[in-house]
Amino acid sequence: MTKTDVLIIGSGIAALSTAYRLARYNINVTVVTKGGKKDSNSALAQGGISVALSQEDNWRLHYRDTLMAGCYLNDEKAVERLVSLAPRTLLDFMGAGMDFDRNKKGELLFGREAAHSLNRVIHAGGDATGLKAMEQLIKNTDNNEHITFRLYEPALDLIVKDGRCYGALTRDRDGVIHTYYAGSTVIASGGIGGLYPATTNDKTITGDSIAIAYRAGCKLKNLEFVQFHPTMLTIEGHAYGLVSEAVRGAGALLINDKGERIMEGVHPMKELAPRDVVAREVYAHYLKGEKIYLNISAISDFKQKFPTVSGICESHGVDLSENLIPVAPGAHFHMGGIKATSEGRTDIKGLYAVGEAACTGVHGANRLASNSLLEGLVFGSLTADYIIDNPLPVQEADYAMSKAVAENLPTKDEIRRKMMEFVGIVRHRSETDSIIKWLDSFIPQGEKNFVSLDYNKTDNEQAEIYNMLTAGRLIAVAAAERKDSIGAHCMVE
Ligand SMILES: Cc1cc2nc3c(=O)[nH]c(=O)nc-3n(C[C@H](O)[C@H](O)[C@H](O)COP(=O)(O)OP(=O)(O)OC[C@H]3O[C@@H](n4cnc5c(N)ncnc54)[C@H](O)[C@@H]3O)c2cc1C
């Protein structure tokens, strides 16, 4: 058993920004994470971070673009906090050592991404922004006397009693179950990409956050909104990694195998239309059996500008001198999640959620590109500040191990295929019930809701599959309940 002031679940940008700020105020933090320090979506992020720092920009324009991309389903106050605090937060991050790409005069370079009305996205290492940001945060949190990392040790369940969270249960790679008691517990364990067959996400991202929070009785929100990225490098039906939107921002065109531009006449912003619009169009062509490519011939010095994308392409045999990258959509980002405020507060005392795991409403029905690394940085700091101002004592509480055993689990690939078919890019009103019934058929002991498992009789792989089933069911139910299409939720007959 371990006692710690704050327990943070996950080690992406949201987790480490929160940990770094808490440690600066001498608060002891334990970070438990499913993989290694860089196993996260944060480390994979390419395009950059949106922030109104250029001379022609201001946070009100960023605010307007965020609402427009989110189909005005956003929480306006959360958006205002995010975009108005962004410049100061990014300048602080630079002060803490982070370097962004600059021109010869030392001025920040601003890239363009979909649905932004001007160039607003700062980046690092060309298209390696997430990796550079994580390397900096790891440098700032490593060897810190207030921060302890526990790697390859996923959280299994929260310890919650009478509306108060007391910590969590984890299991390390030797199979040992650990109990952590914490004054405050922060869920920063990311989204749900791994529920789908093609995803841009890291392999550790399989919907644990919402499954764990749901079992603890925590409110969830907007789960039906799953963002698909239109352009994953895809060869013979296999998806291999993201081709950043910044590539389209730099002038790449989406074409079919006849060389025709597929976004012509679909949306006035063509290739730079909001992500859901582009993803649906690419998917529609893909379903017809057409091959879709990004034509990059208009981009000079492609390899220099996009070293990460070039590396992914070349390692999978794409000859960039032909200027064509084969693409198809993949699950990318979850706008929904654990209902939380901008300071990470959930409806359970002592439990916080931040980053992609949380739903503050900031992204509405569709996230504006490059707003999520920003969310991790800004709301991570706000969450830390709230915990600093409102510390709770570390107390022990009983965790009653469930007796439920999952004997009959489907494979991960079976879950992924069903999710794509029934709650993928396009959902059919008459069909969402069938996936709910299918997922329900795996609930142990005929319980009506997904209960916790007996972790003494379940290994981490089974616990992960069970979380995928739980998260999948919650998303399917939310999708079935929202009858009309909006943003990333496309519902047809
Ligand atoms: C390929 C790609 C490119 C992207 N590009 C951009 C971009 O350019 N700009 C932008 O703003 N956004 C981008 N995004 C989105 C952005 O990267 C993520 O939304 C953001 O990094 C999420 O940060 P996070 O800290 O909330 O979660 P993550 O970075 O995903 O971290 C979650 C952490 O929780 C851990 N974890 C999972 N389950 C458990 C568990 N049960 N117990 C303990 N730990 C657990 C994971 O291993 C991981 O360490 C991109 C995403 C991808 C996948």
The ligand as a Gaussian input file, in Angstrom:
#p B3LYP/6-31G(d) Opt

LIG

0 1
 C       -0.937000      10.477000     -34.195000
 C       -1.581000      11.625000     -33.454000
 C       -1.295000      12.933000     -33.813000
 C       -1.877000      13.999000     -33.108000
 N       -1.518000      15.288000     -33.433000
 C       -1.963000      16.301000     -32.649000
 C       -1.495000      17.625000     -32.852000
 O       -0.682000      17.894000     -33.725000
 N       -1.957000      18.604000     -32.019000
 C       -2.847000      18.346000     -31.006000
 O       -3.231000      19.269000     -30.284000
 N       -3.299000      17.095000     -30.812000
 C       -2.868000      16.076000     -31.582000
 N       -3.311000      14.804000     -31.342000
 C       -4.200000      14.561000     -30.194000
 C       -3.385000      14.657000     -28.911000
 O       -2.116000      14.071000     -29.125000
 C       -4.058000      13.968000     -27.753000
 O       -5.409000      14.311000     -27.678000
 C       -3.386000      14.383000     -26.454000
 O       -1.998000      14.145000     -26.552000
 C       -3.992000      13.631000     -25.279000
 O       -3.176000      13.858000     -24.170000
 P       -3.499000      13.138000     -22.812000
 O       -2.386000      13.468000     -21.899000
 O       -4.877000      13.473000     -22.402000
 O       -3.523000      11.571000     -23.177000
 P       -2.375000      10.653000     -23.791000
 O       -1.247000      11.440000     -24.306000
 O       -3.030000       9.726000     -24.734000
 O       -1.872000       9.883000     -22.510000
 C       -2.661000       8.941000     -21.843000
 C       -1.758000       8.142000     -20.938000
 O       -2.516000       7.264000     -20.105000
 C       -1.939000       5.960000     -20.130000
 N       -2.980000       4.997000     -19.757000
 C       -3.988000       4.486000     -20.505000
 N       -4.742000       3.656000     -19.769000
 C       -4.206000       3.629000     -18.531000
 C       -4.509000       2.944000     -17.319000
 N       -5.530000       2.082000     -17.219000
 N       -3.716000       3.155000     -16.228000
 C       -2.648000       3.991000     -16.296000
 N       -2.304000       4.654000     -17.421000
 C       -3.080000       4.487000     -18.513000
 C       -1.380000       5.846000     -21.511000
 O       -0.428000       4.827000     -21.613000
 C       -0.784000       7.257000     -21.676000
 O        0.445000       7.359000     -21.020000
 C       -2.759000      13.731000     -32.047000
 C       -3.056000      12.420000     -31.692000
 C       -2.472000      11.375000     -32.373000
 C       -2.790000       9.970000     -31.951000

